[in-house]
Amino acid sequence: MQMFRHVRAVYVHREPVDFRKSINGLAVLVEHAMALSPLGGALFVFCNQKRDKLKILYWDNTGFALWYKRLEQDKFKWPRRLRESVISLSEDQLHWLLDGYDITTMQPHRPLHYQTLL
């Protein structure tokens, strides 16, 4: 993604996260639960329990940024591996995940076409 410049790695926190957590709470999760440094130029991807919201935390050398996406009708196809609590993705796999693909089967979300918000 162009907004994520100088990305060194992409890490997914496999377990659902309480989405009341913001930058500080997620940075603590990166350090303690993932045993990684949030200051190393990597993207850290988190999903909520219902798998309809996703947050990406990153450090861009001037401060933390938090990117958020909410799906209106579908769920993210969250990678599930039994033994790993942290999963590493390629940049392409991150794009596929954000675009709605199950990165193991490459099946997308249904596109939505709304005329109005209400």
Secondary structure as the mmCIF struct_conf table of DSSP 4:
data_model
#
loop_
_struct_conf.conf_type_id
_struct_conf.id
_struct_conf.beg_label_comp_id
_struct_conf.beg_label_asym_id
_struct_conf.beg_label_seq_id
_struct_conf.end_label_comp_id
_struct_conf.end_label_asym_id
_struct_conf.end_label_seq_id
TURN_TY1_P TURN_TY1_P1 GLN A 2 MET A 3
BEND BEND1 PHE A 4 PHE A 4
TURN_TY1_P TURN_TY1_P2 ARG A 5 HIS A 6
STRN STRN1 VAL A 10 HIS A 13
BEND BEND2 GLU A 15 GLU A 15
TURN_TY1_P TURN_TY1_P3 PHE A 19 ARG A 20
HELX_RH_AL_P HELX_RH_AL_P1 ILE A 23 HIS A 32
TURN_TY1_P TURN_TY1_P4 ALA A 33 ALA A 33
BEND BEND3 MET A 34 MET A 34
TURN_TY1_P TURN_TY1_P5 PRO A 38 LEU A 39
BEND BEND4 GLY A 40 GLY A 41
STRN STRN2 LEU A 43 CYS A 47
TURN_TY1_P TURN_TY1_P6 GLN A 49 LYS A 50
BEND BEND5 ARG A 51 ASP A 52
STRN STRN3 LYS A 53 TRP A 59
BEND BEND6 ASN A 61 THR A 62
STRN STRN4 PHE A 64 ARG A 70
BEND BEND7 GLU A 72 GLN A 73
BEND BEND8 LEU A 82 ARG A 83
BEND BEND9 SER A 85 SER A 85
STRN STRN5 VAL A 86 LEU A 89
HELX_RH_AL_P HELX_RH_AL_P2 GLU A 91 LEU A 98
TURN_TY1_P TURN_TY1_P7 ASP A 99 GLY A 100
TURN_TY1_P TURN_TY1_P8 ILE A 103 THR A 105
HELX_LH_PP_P HELX_LH_PP_P1 GLN A 107 PRO A 111
BEND BEND10 GLN A 115 GLN A 115
#
